[in-house]
Amino acid sequence: MKLTALGISPEPERAYRALVVGGPADAPMLANALDTDSDHAQKLLDELTQTGLASPESGRYRAAPPEIALRALLVRRRDELGHAEAALAELAELFRSQGDAGSIRDLIEVVTGAEGVRQRFLQIQSAATKDLRAFVKPQPILISAQENPAEGEALARGVTYRVVLERALLEQPGMLGNVADTLAAGEQVRATNLLPLRMMIADGQIGLVPLAESGEPGAVVVHPSGLLDALIGLFELVWQQAAEVFEANDDGAPPGLDERIVALLLQGFPDKAIAKQLEVSPRTVQRRIKLMMDTANAHTRVQLGYWLARHSVAPTSETRD
């Protein structure tokens, strides 16, 4: 357990743990346990005493019971967070009240500059608590998936991601592997031929839409309004019409070669494009598709596509490559 969220830094936490495990100790004893000098150990003991995590007793220091001392810090931190949330609401109301009544600033916020857009992009994901919806087009303007730590953090705390990719993205080398990784992390990913815009919507309460493909970077942050409702409606319409990139495996295993071929086949890619994406020869792709057709008893690729559309796994009994 890390206690930094309660305002306890790593060194005092180590000292407190040493007292909890080893019992009462003076500065030299704690110094020995922490592999440090006595002066530094005494400073740590003084800090623990000030925060109520330890108390002096007959020349030594005894750890305060965690269920009492740490719970007190937890309650205090919750109170502080409650006050901060109230202050946030007050400041938000003051921000909205600036300017004319009914100002457009009640609906949108224009952000300019690369750093400002990156900051909003990460902040919106970091503030999400329920779900996040996104349209992703090729060639990210400001930040790539590899440079987006907020995504993994949001997934880890239970935020649901639904992402629609533009079909051309699947042609990029390694993209199917990236999609498989995001699926394993809990995202839902679909693809469509063409997306009208890039956008991200968090919790149905705030949206981010980049303004331009070239020139000075900028974006519009959209607050609850009819405009945000329209963006949500657009996402849901495209999501319903988009195709799954991969069907989920019941056993949780990552998609093998056949599943990846099927994913690209159903997206309409020719053999050469599939081979390039998967870094195999066109002959390998043709052979695997022929095996699928034989297993599905399909005489044409149209028949195979119909079979695949009705089943969730590639029609082959061979071991995955």
N, C-alpha and C positions, 0 to 999 in steps of 0.2 A: 504494500500500500504506500502511495506517495502522499505526503502531507503538505505539499506546496500549496494546494488549494485552500488550506486552512491558514496560510501565512507562515508556515514553518519551513525554513530552507533546509537543504539536504544535510548540512553538517549538524545542526541542532537535532534533526531527526535521528541521525546515526547515534548521537549521544543519548537521546531519550530511549532509543531501542536498546542501547547497551545497559542502561539502568534498569529497564524492564526485564531484560533477560538475565543480567548478572547480579541484580540486587543493588543495594545502597553502595555508593563508592565515593571516595574523595578524588581530588584532582589527579594525583599520581596514578591511582588505580584506573581512572577513566582514560588517562593519557596512554597507559599501557594497552588498554582494550582497543583504543582508536589509532594506535601507532602514531602518536603526536607528542608534543611536549606538555608539561604541566601547566604552563601559563595559558596556553591555548585551551587546554581542557577546562581550566578554571573559568575562562571567559564563556565557554559553552555552558557550564553549570550555572553561571550567573544569568545567562540568557534564558535558560530553562526555568530558573526560579522566577524571573520577571514575567514570563508568560504563563506561569502556574503549572508547568509540566513537571516540576521537581521542587522539593523543599528540603532545607538543611535539617539534619538530625544527628546529634552527637558527633559532629565533625565530618559527617558524610552527607551525601545527598540521596534522597529516596525519590523514585519516580512516582508521580501522582497517578492514581488509577485511570487508565485510558478512557473507560466508559464515562468518567466524570469530567476529566480535564479536556479531552478531545471533543466530547459532546458540547461542552461549554463554548469551545472555539467554533464548532460547527454552527451552533445556534446564533452566535454573534455574526458569523459570516453570512448566514441566511438573512439576518436582519439588515446587514449592510447591502446585500443584493436587493432586498426589498426596497430599501431607500433609493438605491441606484435606479431601479426600475421605475419608481415614482418620478425621479428626476428626469429620466429619459422621456417619459410621457409628457412631463411639463415642458421640456425643451422642444419636443416634437410639436406640441401645440403652439409654442411661441414661434417656432420656425414657420409653421403654416399660417400664422396670423399676420406675418409681415406682408406688406404690400396691400393691394386692393382686395376687397372681399371677392371671393370667387376667382382668385388669381389662378392662372394656368399652373403656377407652382404647386397648387393643391393636387395636380394631376401628374405632372412630369418634372423631372430634374435633368437638366442637360449637363453632362460631364464631358470635359474636354481634356486632351492630353493623355499620352500613353499611360503614365503612372496613375492618373486619376481613374481611368477605366479599369486598369488592372486591380486597383484597390477596391472598387465597387464590385468587380467580378468575384473577388475572394471574400469580401465582406458579406455579400448576399448569400453565398453558400455557407459561410461560417455561422450565419444567423438562422439558417433554415432549421426547423425542428420536425417537420413532417414529410414533405415531399419536394422534389425539384424536377422540373420539366425543361427540356432543352432541345433546340434545333442546332445541329452541328454541320457546318459546311466545310469543304476542303480548304486547306491553307489558312490556319487560324491567324487572325489579324494581330493579336497581341500576346496570347498565352497558349501554349500547347498543353495537351493532357499530362505530359511528363512534368510540366511546371505548375501543376495545379494541386498543391497539397490539401487544399480545403475539401476536395472531392472525397479523398480517402477518409479524412476526419469525419465528414458528414455521414458517410456510409457506416463508419464504425459506431456512430451514436444512433443509428437506426433510421436515418433519413432515406426515403425511397426515391431512387433516380429512375426516370423514364426519359430515354434519349432517342431521338430520331436522327439518323445519319443520312446525309445526301449520298446517293449511290456511288458517285465517283470516288468517295473516300475508300470504299472497299477495294479499289484497284491499287491502292498504295501498298508497297511491300511491307509485310508485317502487321497490317491493319487487322486482319482476322485474328491474329494472336492477341492483339490488344483488346479486341472485342471479347474474345474468350476470357481474358483476365478480368474484364469489368463484369462479365456475367458471373464469374466465380465469386466476385466481391459483392454481388447482390443487385447489380443494375439490371434494368430491362432495356434492351436495345433493339430497335427496328430500323429499317432503311426504306427510302423512297427515291424515285428518280430525281426529283428536283425540289429543293426547299425554297420558299419565297424570301426567307430572311434568316439571320442568326438571332437567337434569343434564348433567354433563360428566365424561368418563373419559379419563385420560391414560395411554398406554402399557400399559393393562390393569393398572395398579398403584395408581392412586389416583383416587377419584371425588369430585365435589362436587355436593351436592343441596341447593337452597334449601329452607328449612323452612316458610315461610309467605308467602302472597300479601299480607298486610297486617300491621300492627303492627310490632314491632321486627324489623328485618332479621336474619336468621340463616341458617346453613347447616350441613350435616353433611359433614365430610370423611371419606370411607370408605377405609380402608386394606385391604390384601389380606386377604380373608376370604370366607366363604360369602356374606355380604351383597354384597360387590363382585362376586362371580361371578354373583349373581342379577341385579344391575344390568346387567352385560355381556350376560347372556343375554337380558334384556328389550330392550336396544338392538338386538341382532342380529335378534330376532324382528320388531320394528317395522321395522327397516331392510329386511328381506326383503319385507315386505308393503307398504312405502311405494312411491310412484311417483316416477320421475325428474321433476324440474321441467322440465329441458331435456335433450334428447338432445344429446350432444356433436357438434359439427360437425367433419368430417374435416379441413377446411382451417383450423380454429382461429378462424374468423371469429365475431364476436359474434352472438347470435341476432337475426334481423330481426323485422319485425312479424308475419309468418306463424308463425314459430317461437314467438313469445310468445302469439299467439292459441291455437295448438295446446296450449301448456303449460297455459293456463287452461281450455281446453275439456276436456282430459283430466282436469283436477282437478274438473270438474263445475260450473264457473261459468257463469251465464247471460250472454246477450249484453250486457246493460246493465252488469253487474259487470265484464266483460272490457273494455268500452269505457271505463269509469271508471278502471280500473287502467292502461290503456295511453294514456289521455288522447286518445282518438279518438272519433268519433261512433259510436253503435250501428249506423248505416247502413254505415259503413266495415267494421265487424266482420262484419256480415251479408254484405256483398259479398265479403269475403275468404273467408269460410266457404263461400259458394256456389261460388266459383272452385275451392276445394279439393274440394268435392263433385263438381264436373264433371270435374276431372282424375282423381279416384279412381273415377269412374263409380259414385258412391254416390247413392242416391235418398232416403235418410234420414240424419239425424245419427247414428243408431245404427250404420248401415253405415259412415259416415265414421269414427266412433270405433273401429270394428273395424279399418278400414284403417290408421288412425294407430297403433293399438296394435301393428301388425305391421311398421311402417316407421319409420325413424329420422329422416325429414325430412318437412316439410310438402309435400303433393302439389301444388305449383304451379311452373310453369316461369318465372313472371314474376320480374323483378328485385326484390330485397328493398327495402322502403320504407326 
